[in-house]
Amino acid sequence: IDKTMGIIDEEGGVVVCQENCIGIKHMYQMIDEKADNIMRAITDRYLKIGCSVMTPNAVRMDLIKELAEEYQIDGVVDIILQACHTYNVETKDVKSICDEMGIPYIAIETDFSQSDAGQLKTRLGAFIEMM
């Protein structure tokens, strides 16, 4: 992910929000600190995280819409790590949301190596230029 975000930066783009396993979604819901059963409140909060292994995943799709509006994004780069099949399955839904909102979309499947950095630079550069 650092590789891809670095390329976006090099090509003149700006990453304003990350909605992934280490991104903003974990901080989007708060725990009800005044709940009678605090353990239940903590559990409820964690079950509301829009994780791609949950299906159907309306929570994640709603969050993507909300983030796109809140951060006034110009485009979505859907980064799918190889072998992360759950995120790969949801690319169609994410693209549909972007199409509905009129937001340019690109899906990038990559890994942690640098072997595809040149290809990613070309694809992401063209995507940013298109916007």
N, C-alpha and C positions, 0 to 999 in steps of 0.2 A: 504494500500500500504506500509506503514511503517513496518507493521508486516511482510509482505512477503520479503521486501528488507532486513530487519533485519535478517531473517532466511537465506537468500542467503549469507549474510556476515558471519554469524555464521558457515555456512557449507563450507566456503572457497572460495566462489564466490565473484566477485567484480561487482557492478553495475556501468557501465560506462556511461550510457545514459538512460533517461526515455522519452519515446514517449507516453505521455498520456495527460489528460486534464490539468495537472499542470506541465508537463515536458517541454522539450526543444522546442517543435514545435512552441510555441508562440514567441520564440526569433529567429526563423530561417529566417523570412522574415523581411526586413526593410521597413520603410515607405519612399517613395520618397519625401524627404524634399524640393526638388526644383520644385515640381509639381505646375502647375498653380492653380489647385484647390486642396488645401491641405485636405479638407474634403473628397473629392473623393479619394484621395490617401490613407487616413486613412481607408476608407470603403473598398477599393480594397485590402488592406493589410489584414484586418480582414476576408474578404471573401476567402482569399487564405490559411487560416489555415486549415489543413487537419483534420477537425472534423468528428467524426464517424457518426454524424447525417446528414451529407451531403452525398447524394448518386447520382450517383456513386462517389466513393471516391478515385479517382486516385491520388489526391494530397497527401493524407496520405500514400498510398502504395508506391509512388515514394520517399517520405521522409524516409520511413522505409528502403528502399534500400540504399539511400544515407547515412543515419546514420550508417547502418551496415558496409558499406565500410569505412566511415570516422573514425569511432571508432574501427574498426577492431574487431568486436565482435566475441566471440566464441560460443554464444548461445543466444536464445531469450526466455525470460519468459514472456508470454502474460498474464498479470493479468487482469482478468475480474471481476469487482465488481458485486455481485448479484444484479439483477434488472437493470443493465446497458446494456440493450438489444442491443443497437447500436454497442457497442464494441463486444458483444457476436456474433452478426451476422457476423462481419468481421474476426473472428478467422480463418475461412477457407482461406480467401485471404492472411492473414498474414502468415499462415502455408505454403501456396503455394509459397510465396516469399522466405521463408526460405529454402524450399525444392530446389527451383531453384538455390539458392546461396550456397547450401550445408551447411547450418547452422542448428545445432540442435535446436529444438523447443519444448516447453512445454506450454500448456494452463492451467492456474490456475484460477478457479472460487472461490471467497472467499467473505468475508464481513469484517466489521470492528471489529468483536468480536475476542476473542482469542480461541474460541471453536474448531477450526480446526488447531491450531498451530502445534500440534503433527503430524497430517497427512501431512501438508505442509512441515514440517521439513524432513519427510521421503521421500516425492516425490522430493523436491528440492535437498536434499542431493544426491539422486540417479541420478538425472539429471546432477548435477555438477560432480559427480564421473564418469559418462558416458562420459563427454566431455574430 
